[in-house]
Amino acid sequence: MRTSSDTRHFDSLDALIKHAIGTELPVATLFAWLAGENLAAAGWHADLSQHARGRITAQRSSPSPTAELRLVLED
């Protein structure tokens, strides 16, 4: 990751995301959700009912704090 004053290297995409947003995301599962697969992730519930319209939502109930992820896909 590069900012105007620093370059940082991370061992994985998971580590980069955790650093960038301050919490973990189920990255492998996120790619499954993008493909329309309702794969389970511990603590997360995905709503793929609008996937065909390019919309995905997912809520994290644990660990705290709770989180909501909303994705809008465009062509």
C-alpha positions as CSV (number, residue, x, y, z in Angstrom):
1,M,0.0,0.0,0.0
2,R,1.4,3.4,-0.9
3,T,0.5,6.8,0.5
4,S,2.0,10.1,-0.3
5,S,4.6,9.6,2.3
6,D,5.0,5.9,2.9
7,T,5.0,2.5,1.3
8,R,3.9,-0.5,3.3
9,H,4.0,-4.2,2.4
10,F,1.6,-6.8,3.7
11,D,1.9,-10.6,3.7
12,S,-1.7,-11.1,2.4
13,L,-4.8,-9.3,1.1
14,D,-6.4,-10.1,4.4
15,A,-3.7,-8.2,6.3
16,L,-3.9,-5.3,3.9
17,I,-7.7,-5.0,4.3
18,K,-7.5,-5.3,8.1
19,H,-4.9,-2.4,8.2
20,A,-6.9,-0.3,5.7
21,I,-10.3,-0.6,7.4
22,G,-9.5,-1.6,10.9
23,T,-11.2,-5.0,10.9
24,E,-11.1,-8.3,9.1
25,L,-13.3,-9.2,6.1
26,P,-13.9,-12.8,4.9
27,V,-12.0,-12.1,1.6
28,A,-12.3,-15.6,0.1
29,T,-16.0,-15.7,1.0
30,L,-16.4,-12.2,-0.4
31,F,-15.2,-13.4,-3.8
32,A,-17.7,-16.3,-3.6
33,W,-20.5,-13.8,-2.9
34,L,-19.4,-11.7,-5.9
35,A,-19.8,-14.9,-8.0
36,G,-23.3,-15.4,-6.5
37,E,-22.4,-18.3,-4.3
38,N,-23.9,-18.1,-0.8
39,L,-20.8,-19.4,1.0
40,A,-20.9,-19.2,4.8
41,A,-18.4,-17.1,6.8
42,A,-18.2,-17.2,10.6
43,G,-20.1,-14.3,12.1
44,W,-21.4,-13.1,8.8
45,H,-24.8,-13.4,7.0
46,A,-24.9,-12.5,3.3
47,D,-28.1,-11.5,1.4
48,L,-27.6,-12.4,-2.2
49,S,-31.3,-11.9,-3.1
50,Q,-30.4,-8.9,-5.3
51,H,-27.2,-10.3,-6.8
52,A,-28.8,-10.4,-10.3
53,R,-29.3,-6.7,-9.9
54,G,-25.7,-6.1,-8.9
55,R,-26.4,-5.6,-5.2
56,I,-25.0,-7.6,-2.2
57,T,-25.3,-6.9,1.4
58,A,-23.7,-8.7,4.3
59,Q,-23.9,-8.2,8.1
60,R,-21.4,-9.2,10.7
61,S,-22.9,-10.1,14.0
62,S,-19.6,-11.2,15.7
63,P,-17.1,-10.3,16.7
64,S,-18.1,-6.9,17.9
65,P,-18.5,-4.3,16.7
66,T,-21.2,-5.3,14.2
67,A,-20.7,-4.3,10.6
68,E,-22.6,-4.0,7.4
69,L,-21.1,-4.4,4.0
70,R,-23.0,-3.1,1.0
71,L,-21.7,-3.7,-2.5
72,V,-23.1,-2.3,-5.8
73,L,-21.7,-3.8,-8.9
74,E,-21.8,-1.9,-12.2
75,D,-21.0,-3.0,-15.7
